[in-house]
Amino acid sequence: MPQHPATLTQLFVEAVDSHDLPNALRVKVGNAYQPISHRTLAERVRHVAFGLRGLGVACADRVAILSENRPEWAIADYACLTAGMTDVPIYPTLPAEQIAYILRDSGVVAIFVSTAEQSQKIAEIRDQLPALKHVITFDDAIVPGSTITIASLEAKGAAAMTPDAAARYRADALAIEAGEVATIIYTSGTTGEPKGAMLTHGNIASNVAAVIGLLELSKDDVSLSFLPLSHILERMFDYVMFAAGVSIAYVESMDTIAANMQEVRPTIVVSVPRIYEKVYGRITDKALHAGGAKRRTFLWACKVGDKWTTEMLAGRTPGGLLALQHSIADKLMFSKVRAAVGGRIRYFVSGGAPLSTGINRFFYAAGCRIYEGYGLTETSPVISVNTPARLTIGTVGPPIPGVEVRVAEDGEILTRGPHVMKGYLNHPEATSAAIDAEGWFYTGDIGTLEDGLLRITDRKKDIIVTSGGKNIAPQPIENQVKLNKYVAQAVMIGDRRKFPVILVVPDFEQLDRWAGYKKISTADRREMLANPLVRAKMEKEVLGGLANLAHFERPKKVVLLENDFTIDSGELTPTLKVKRRTVDRKFRALIDAAYTAEESRAGA
């Protein structure tokens, strides 16, 4: 198999030809995981591609995929790619209203949906989508809102199949050029609607080729796929696994990750930091709440593990007492960490949001290396990543082969290379602002590049990236909240946190009037804002108008502030824009208390 396929269609065809394994994919059917061979997959992909053509979907047309991770996602994706169509992945958690914008903006003519629930979303917005002609469900039967099942589509494609047609299909697929747009992935905008990043075959294929040469992969490996395939990180790494002949198993749902880990026993897992945080938090909570000897053993093992990690990362082999202590700590605790993730993990890859150095060191001590990387949707996505050859915890590793990185005078990270997107669909001005005349892409992140290692230190733009890797554009949400008569100012906080919260300065004229009706004293603002009735009222006013947001976008806590933001007090710029970092820093105690309260409530 050629080492560097220039397009995703070449990657698919050559991987099938080279590997021809019985377990290219694995899916849970009933009580057990069942394999899908490369040959079966290739046949289904070909039939779906012919089926789409039979429906009248033409080369370069746009086809959306609204689904959780499952084999049909990959089948629909590869069918679109090999037929020369452009697919548009959509997060299955998005509400209908946001889906409508994406489908309209991209001019989608057909959409694959996974379930009746997803189909119903399309039914609700169908009258807003004049270009949409076909809704293809992965379910076995037609459900409300759908027009054909994928089984019927495959049958339609199979009926049109002849040896000559199959040969032409293969030749046409291999003739697709690297510069053709493979997919359009929508990213959150800072001031309004999301923008569609146009990624070409060459963009993503170059990322695959670079990453596959850095990671240790074999046909004995098994990868567990659960980060949404609508997220470019999981999608690109699934291409890497497929190209390398690694078997890809899909979780049943995000709620069954732990159970599926035990069943699949993966050797490689790609995820966002939230998963590692959950595993670490579960282990820590259990140990600390156990008390007595178990608690002391846990704390001792963590201390030993940290010392051992320091020696290992410095290139020294721990010996003597430390080696003995680590061996004991491993038997008492660290072996249980490995067992919790299936017992066979060779390494994890982390991206999408910053990973805590402490958590990374904990997993390293437990024999589970996490290779943290960095990138964006617009960069296909990997810019840099730690690898088996070079792991430096606290950095996001060196730039991958073929990728240039430099740091501008103001500290912003810039990157150039074959991984940089073609541009934003329908947004030439935004494209020009993001990519300069010399091809440098402005990431919006602040960092340093020292000794060839990239370190992210801050975010230049206001996009919130939660620890789960979800991107949230705060400004539209804040503007929506400020439409409420009880709200004077609103600021979303949540970068690198598990979920967002919102800080609100009430419109005290309105709130005082309401409080008067309720016989609540307004003489002391702090005391008034602490009143349970007032807090409940403001939460209802603030959160009640956000029902149209995706679940991950909704603030879980409202933090009430007693004083207006001003230029003099430092929260506003001279042009009256809120300084988000200043607000975050100034009210950190209140913010931390809100997170603690919500996490305690959720854990109760």
N, C-alpha and C positions, 0 to 999 in steps of 0.2 A: 504493500500500500504506500503510495507517495506520502512523504512526511508532511508536506504542506499543501493540502488541497486549497485551491484558490477561491472556491465557492462552497456554500453549504450543500449544494446539490452534488458536487463532486465528493464531498465528505460522506454524504449518505450512501451514494452508489458504491464508492470504494470500500467503505466500512462493511457493507453487506457482502461484497465480493470477497474481502479479505478474511473476515471472521467466520461468517456462516455458523454461528453458534446456536444451540437450542434454547438459550436463555438470555437473549438480548434484552428483553424486558421481563419484569415479574409483576403480577397483580394479584391481589387477594380476591379469591373466589370462594365463597362459603367460608370454611374454617382454615383454608390453607392457601399459600401463595402458589400460583401456577405460572409456568414460563411461557413466553412468546418468542419464537425463534426469529432469527434474522430473515429467513425466507418467508415466513408467514407475515411478518411486518412489512417487508418489501411488497408482497402481493397486495396487502390491504391498502398500502399507500398508493400503489398504482391504480387500484380500483377506485379509490376515492378521487384521485386526480382526474381519471376519466369520467367519473360521475359528475364532478363539478363542471367539466367541459360540456357534458351532456345537458346540464341545466342552463347552459349559456354563459357561464362565468369564463371570461376571456383572460388571456395573458395580460399581466399588469393590473388586472382588477384587484380590488381589496376585499379580503375576507377576514372577518373577525373570529376570535376564539374566546368564548366566555365559559370557562370551566375550571374546576379544580384539577390538580395533577392526576393524570390517569393515562393509560396507553393511547386512548383516542385523541388526547391532546397532541401527543407526538405524531400520531398518524395524520391528523388534520394539518399540522404544521409542515411535515415533510411532503404531504400531498400538494399543498399550496406552493411550496418552494420548488418542487420538481416540475410543477406545471407552469412555472413562471409567474405565479400570482404573488401578491404582497399580503402577508397576514398582519392582523392588528390584534395583539393579545390584550385582554381586559381582565382586571382583577375581579374574581367572582364575588368579592365582598362589596363591590361598588353598588350604590343604589341606582335605580332606573334613570333618574334625572341626569346623573353624571355619565352614565353609559350613553344616553341619547346624544350628548354633546360630542363624545368621541366618535360615534358612528356617523354623525352628520359631518363633522369636520374632515373625516378621512374618506367619506363617500363610499362606505362599505356596501357591497351589493349582496353579500351572503354572510351568514354568521352561524358558527357551530355553538350550540349550548349544551351543557352537560345534563341538566335535570329540568323537571317541571318548574322548580322554583326560578331557575334562570330564564327559562322560556317565558314565564309569566312576566318577568321584568320587561322583556322585549314586547310582549303583547300590550303592556301599558303605554309604551312609547311608540308603537308601530306607526301611528298616524303622523309622527314627527319625522319619519324616515322615508322620504319618497324614493330614495335610491335602493333601499333594501328590498330584495326580491325573494330571498330564500332563508328560512330558519331551519337549520339541520340539528336535530336533537340526537344526543348519544344514547338516550333511553331507547328501550326496545319497541316502544309504541309512540304514536303521535300524541303529543300533549298540547294543551291549550297554548297557542302562540307559535307552534312549530308548523312546518309545512312538509317535512320529510325526515325520516330517521336515517342515521348513518348506515344502518344495515341495508335499507332500500337504495341509498346512494351507491353503496358498494356493489350491490346487485346490478344496478344500472350501468356502473362502470365495467363490471365483469362481462356483461352482455355485449359491450362494445369492443371488447378486447379481441384482437387477432395478433398472430405473431408479428406481422408487419407493423401494426399499430404499436405494439409493445417496444419494438426496436426503434421506431421513430420517437416514442416517448423518452426512451433512455438517451438517445442522441440529442434530442432537444434539451433535456435536463442538463446534460454535460456541456452543452453549448452556451448555457446561461453565463453571462459575463460578471466579473467581480464587481463592476460598478453599478449593477442593477440593484434597486432597493428590494431587500428581502423582507423587511418588517418595519412597521411604524409603531413605536412604543411611546405612550403618552406619559409625560412627567408633569409634576405639579408646578404651576406657575407662581411667581411671587405676588403678582398683582391682579390675577384674574384666572381665566380658564387655562387648563393644561395645554401644553404644546406637544405635538407629535414629533419625536426624534426619528428621522429617517436613517435606518442602518442598512448598509448595503451587504451583499454576500461577502464582499472582500473585507469589510469592516470586521464582521464577526469571525469569519474564517481566519483572519490574521491573528485575532485574539486566541482562537482555539489552537492554532499552530504554535504560538509562543508559549502558551500555558502547558500544553501537552508535553513540550520538551523540558519543562521544569519539574514536573511532578513524577513520582514513581508510580507507574500504573502497570497492571497486568490483567490477563484474562481470568485470573483467580480472584480479582477484586469484585466487590459488590457495593454499589452505591445506593443509599436510600434518598429518594427524591421527595421533599416535602415543602421546601421554600417554593412559593407559587411560581409556576412556569411563566406567568405574566411578568415576573421579575427577571430582568436580563441576567442577573447573576446565576440563578438556578438554570436558566435556559442555556446559557453559554457553557456552563459546566456539564450539563447533560449532553451537549454536543461533544465535549471533550471525552466524556465517559464512553459515548457511543463510538467515537472514532478510535478509541483505544481498545475496544472490545470488552469494556467493563459492563457487567450486568447491572441494569438500573431497575430497582424495585420502587414502587410507588406506595406511599402511605395511604391508608384508607381515608383518613381525615386528619386535620390538625390536632384533633382530640385524642388520636390513637398513636401518636408518635412514639411514646414510651413503649407501648405494647408491641408495635411493629418493629421497633429496634430489637426487641428480644426475639422476635420471629425471624427477621431477616438476618440479624447479626452482621450488619454492614462493616466493611473495612474502611470506607471513605464516606464522609458526610460533609456537605456544603451547607452552611447556614448563616444566619445573621446572629449577632451577639445574644439576642433574647433567649435563644434555646440554651446556650451555654450558661446564661444567668439563671435560668430555671433549674437546670440540673444542679448547679452549684448551690443555689438557694435551698433546694429540697434537701440536699445532703447536709448542708450547714445547719438548717433549722432542726432537722431530725437529731443531729448529734448534740447540738447545744441544749435542746429541750430535754434530752435524755437525762442530763445531769450526771452527777457522780463520776464513776470511773470512765464511762463512755465519753463524757464531755472532756475530761482531762486527756484521755487518749487522743481524741480528735485534735485538740489544741496542740498537743505535743507532736503529733504526726504532721500537722500543718507547718509547725516551726522547723521540723527536720526537713520536710519537703522543700521549704523555701531555701534553706541553706544548700541542700543538694542541687536545686535548680540553679542557684547562683554559680556553683562550681561547674556544672555541666555547660551552662551558657558561656562561661569564660574559657571553655575549651579544655578544662581540666577534668580528669576522671577521679571522682571522690573515692577515697580509700579509708582504711582503718575504721575508727569508730563511726564516722559519718556514713560510710557504706553499710555497716552493720545496722545502724539505726534506721536507715532508709529501707533496708530489707525487711525489718520488723514492721515499720510503718506501712509498707506495701501490703504485707500479709494482713495487718489489722484493719486498714482503711482503704488504701489506694486501689487494691484489687476490687473492692466493692464499687468504686467509681467506674472502673472499666466494665464491670458486670452490668452496671446500670445502663450502659450504652451498647450492650450486646456482647461484650467480651472479646471482640475481634478488631476493634478500631485501630487502624494504622496511623491515621491522621484525620484531622478536621481542617476545613478551610472556612475562614470567617470573612465576611464583607458586608457592605450595605450600611454600616454604622460603626462607630469606634467600639473596640472591645476593651474592657477593663484589663489593665496590666496584671492586677492581682488575680483575677479569674484565669487569665492565660497561664500564669505561673503555677497556679494550683493544678490545672489540667496537665501541665508539663510534668510536674512532680508525680502525677498519677499515671504517667506513661501514655498520655493522650496529647500528642502535639497538635497545636492549633496554628495553622499558617494564616496569619492575618494579611489581608490585602486591601487595596483601595482602587476605586474607580467610580464611574458614573454611567447612567444609561447612555449618555451621549458618546461614551468612549468604549462601548461594546462588551463588557464594561471595564475590564481590568487595565489599570495603569501600572500598578506595582503590586508585588506580593512576596511574602516570605516563602521560602522553599526548603526542602530537605537539605540543600547545599548551603543555604544561608538563612538562619533563623535568628532574628534579633527582636525579642519581645519589647514592645513599646514603640516600635516602628511599623510601617506597612510595607517594609521590604524595599528592595531595589526595583527600578523600572524594569518591566519585562522586555525581552529582546524585540527590537524594532520600534520601540516606543521612546520618544524623546520627552524629557521633563526639564523644565527650568523654573526658577522662582523669580517673579517680577520684583521690582523695587519695593512695592508695597506689601510684599510677602505672599501675593497670590500665586497659586500653583498653576502653571501652564503646561500643556502637553501637545505634542504633535506626532503624527504618524498615521499608519493605515487604519488604526482603530477609531479615529475621529469621525463622527457621523457626517453624512452628506449635508444635513441641515435640518431645520424645523419646518415641517409641512405647513404651507400657507403663511409662514412668518419670515419673510426675507430679512426684515429689519432685525428681528431677534437673532437670526442666524449670523448676520454681519456683526452684531454686538458680541456674540459668543466666539466666533472664529475670525481672526484677523486675516489680513491679506497674505501673510506668510504661512497661514495654516495652523497657527497656534490657537488651541482651544482654552478659553479662560474658565477654570473650574469653579471659581467662587469660593474656594477653600484656601486657607492660609497654612503655610507649612515651611519646613526647612528641608534641604537636601544636603546631607553631610555624610562623607565617606561612602557615597553612592546609595545611601539609605534615605528613604522619604519618611518624614514624620509630619503628621497633621496636627496643627496646634490650635486652629480656630476655624470658624466658618465666616466667610465674608458676606454671604447672602443670608437672607432670613429664613429660608426653607428649614423647617424642623424635620430632623431625621430621628425617629424614635429608636430605642435600643433594639426594637424588632425590625428595623430597617424600613419602616413605613415613612414615606415622604408626605409632609403636610404643609400646605401653603397657608400660613396663618392670617395674612392680611384680609382675604375675602371673608374669612370666618369672623375676624374682629369687626370688620365693617358691618357684617350682618347683625352681630350682637349689638353694635352701637345704634342700630335702628330702633332698638327698644327705648321707650321713653324713660325708663328707670336707669339707663346706663349712660354715663358720661365718657368714660374711657375703658378700653378693653385691650389686654395684651395676652397673647397665647405664649405659654412656656412649655417645653417638652423635649428639646434637643437632647439626645442621648439618654432620655428617660423612658420608662416603660409605656407611659401614656401622657397626653397633654393635660394641663390644667389651664385655667384662664383667670387672670387677675383683672378685677373690675373695680373701677371707681364709680360708685352710684351717682346718679343725678339726684343730689340731696334735696332739691326743691320738690321733686316728685316723691321721693322716698319719705321725706318728712311729712308730707301731706298724708300719705297712706298710713304712716305710723300713728299720726294723730287720730285717724279714724279708729285705729286698733287700740287706742289708749296706751301707746308705747312712748316712753319719754325719749325726746330727741336732744336733750340738753348736752349729753356726752356722746359724741359720735362713736367712739370706740365701744362704749357700753351698748349703744343701740345696735351696732353691727354684730355684736356677740349674741344678741337676742335670737333664740331659735326660730321664732316666727319671722323675723326679718331675714335671717339666713335662708329659710325655706322659701320665702317670697322671692328673693333675688335669684336663687337657684332656678326656680320655676320660670322667671322672666328670661334669664340668660339661656338656659338649656332648652327651654320649650321651643325656641325658634330655630333649633339646630337639628331637627328630626330628619332633614333631608341629607345630612352628612353621612359618609361611611362611618362604620362603627369606630375605626381606629382614629378618625378625625375628631370625634366628639370629646370635649374636655370632660374628665371624670370628677373634677372638683372646681368650685368657684371660690376664689380667694378675694375677699372684700377689703378694699383699702379706704382709709378714712380721709385722705387728702388728695386733691387734684394733682395731676402731673403738671409741672411748670418748667420753663427754661431755667429759672433761677435754681430750682432744686435739682436740676440735672437730668430729669427724665425726658425732656423734649429738646430737639434741635432748634436753631433759630427759625427754621421753616416749619416748626411745630410737628415734626415727625418724632414718633416715640423711639427712644434709644433702647432697644430690646435688651441688650447685654447689661446696660445700666440698671434697668428695672429688675432683671434677673439677679444681679449682684446685690442691689440695695434691699430687696425684699426676700433674700435667700432664706432667712429663718422661717418666714411665713410659708414660703413655697415648700421647703423641706417638711414642715409640719403637716401641710396638706397631703403630701405624698405619703408620709408615715401613717396618717389617719386613714387614707383610702386603702393602703396596702394592708393595714391591720383589719379594716372592715372586710376586705375581700378574703383575707385569710381566716376570718373567724368562722 
